[in-house]
Amino acid sequence: MRLAPLYDIASTLPYHPTQKLELAMMVGGEYRLGFVGARHWERLGEDVGLTADETIERVRAVADRVGERVGTVAARCRTGGLEVEELSRLVEARALGCSRMLSE
């Protein structure tokens, strides 16, 4: 299942989550990133044949994995000569924001 292009994640990183950001693909009928909540993910899940619980579990797992892997990716970038501390901070913040959305 394809939830959103990587473009949406990467292109919105520099912006504060409360700004009026629109995604390239709707999540459960909502394009505005700051308005996407659990009910939107549940609606998306229904559209593809998942229960609400299955959908939230999958989205939460993806958000958790992103947060867990930021440090590994940053270390690899540093090894290759690229300093990415600010990028790591932004990705971690976005992953935390995704987890918060699920509780709304």
N, C-alpha and C positions, 0 to 999 in steps of 0.2 A: 504494500500500500504506500503510495506517495503522498505525504502530507503537505509538503511545501518545498519549493526549490531552494537549494542552498543560497541562491541569490537573496532571498528574503532574510535569511539569517545574517549573512555577511553585510548586506547593504544597510541594514538597520542598526548595526552595532553602535555607531557613533552617536545615535540619537537617544535622548532620554525617553523611556518607555511611555511616559504620559503624553508625549507629543502625538499629533495626529498622523500616525504612520499607517499606510495601507499596504497590505500584503498583495502579492501577485495572484495568489489563489485564496478563495474564501475558506474559512474554517467554520463549518456549520452555519453558513449564511452570513458570516461577519468578515469583512475585509480589514477593519480597523484594529490594529494590533492591541491597542490599549483596552479594547472592549471584549476581546476574546476571553471567554471564561469556560468553566467546566461544561456548562450546558451546550456550548458551541461544539466542543470536542465530542460530547455525547451525541449530538445531532449528526456530526460527521460520521461517527462510528455506526449509527443506525443506517446511514446511507450506504455503508459498505458491508453491512451485515454483522456488526459486532454489538454486543450488549454495552450498556453504559459503563458497567464495571470493567469490562475487558478494555474498552477504549481508554478510560482514565488510567488504568494500570499500565497500558502501553505508552501513553504519553508521559506519564510520570517516570517510567523506566528510561525513556529517551532523554528526558531532562536531567535525570540523575547521571546517566552515562556521560552526557556532555560535560557536566560539572566535574566528574571524576577524571576525565581525560584531558582537561585543559592543561594541567601541570605537565603531563607527559609530552604533549605536543609542544608546549613552550620550551621544555628541556631540549627536545630534538632541534627546534629552531635555533636555540642558543648554540648548540653544538655545531650547527651549520653556519654560525656567524650572524644570525638574525636575532635582534633583541625584540622581544614581544611582550614585555610586562603589561603595557597598557592594553594590548589586545586580549591577553589572558584575563585581565580584570573585567573588561567589557563582556567577554563570553561568559565568565562566571556569573556576572550580574544578570545577564539575560537568562541563563539557565535557572537562577533563583527566581526570577520574575515568572518564568514558565511554570515553575512549581507552585508559586502563589496563585497564578491564574486558575489552577485546578481546584483551589479551595473556595473559589468564589461561586 
